[in-house]
Amino acid sequence: MIKPTYTAVCERAERWWAVRVEELPGVFTQVRRLDQAEAMARDAIAQMLGVPDTTFEVDVQPVVPADLRRLVAEA
């Protein structure tokens, strides 16, 4: 059985990452570190849908500003 995949878009908001789930309007969370985004998004999705957090996949997509992308590419 193929599990549905939800996209967790992560945008920096000062010292936090704001996480929104594109496919589910109104599902938001926040994390201090990007490595926490999948677990927090998974929990928020499961809560919203009323399903176990193992019944779907989460694709974490960080939004990186252009100037930072350029610095990473140069390195």
Sequence and secondary structure as in RCSB ss.txt:
>XXXX:A:sequence
MIKPTYTAVCERAERWWAVRVEELPGVFTQVRRLDQAEAMARDAIAQMLGVPDTTFEVDVQPVVPADLRRLVAEA
>XXXX:A:secstr
    EEEEEEEEETTEEEEEETTSTT EEEESSGGGHHHHHHHHHHHHHTS TTSSEEEEEEE  HHHHHHHHH 
